[in-house]
Amino acid sequence: MKRIIIHWSAGGYYPTDYEKEHYHFLVDKDGVVHNGRFKPEDNEICRVGKYAAHTGGGNTGSIGVALCAMAGFQNKNLIGKYPILKKQFESTMEFCAKLCREYNIPVSPQTVMTHYEFGIKNSKTTSAGKIDIIYLPPYPWVARDEVGSFIRSKIKWYKLKGV
């Protein structure tokens, strides 16, 4: 595996069967990690119906991790009934650090990114214009275009901590 792409599910706080079809791992409101239907290795070579289709144009070699949250999000003033929670966010960052160690993925903007960042870098894919993740309710001071850097800093910290 060559990278991790981090999402919000745009759903409620617990993974649905539909969401499990699209992400390798999902983190609920309590910080519990749930496995999706497919293993990360299923995305080494993407075959119709046999991989986690989480990022249009970027699934091959990518691990999809989603925070179960953000249904109803419109903007930072209208975040919906299921905002990302601090415990959930921190658990996701710690889990991504473990994935980076397990799959020998360095933490960089090319290898650990949000779906939003992937869409910006790959504007001719169906990921262009995706808004996950542009806002972090537990850390409202983090600007939209700094979310990816903030996430990578957290993952690096957990990776160094050796959790």
Phi, psi and omega in degrees: 000141186250345181199166175239132175243124186257136185230169156250151186281343187062027179235204179277195187276354180230144185292140175264166177300322179299314180295324179296338176288335190253344181234149177286323182220143178227139183246122183276180186298337180269000181087009179278131180270128177249141176280142171279184181292326186253149175276155177308322182298338177294342179265007175295317173228112185278119177242137184314124178076004184233026178206165178275110183270079185259338185222105180304121180085002183217024183282326185296123179077008184248137173266127179260119179240129182235139169273126180284098184180175169082019171301134178086002180296132174240317177194181185296343177264344178230081188268356179085184185272355185231061180292151173301135180259153183302313180301319180295314180298310182297321177298321179295318180295319178297317179295319178296325176298319178296318178298320179299318178292313184298320184257008179054048179259118176291153179268105179211167178297340179273342187241341176225115186209166173272164176299322177303312180296319178301316180298323177294316182288338185231069189291349180263009178257170177287355176278346179301131178088358177293143185254005178263115014236120180247354182211138179241098182309323179290342183228067188296343180282347180284118182292152181314311183276004177250355182302314180300316178296319179298314178300314180297323177297317179296315181297318177300318181298312179295324179294316177294324179294336177076028181292000000 
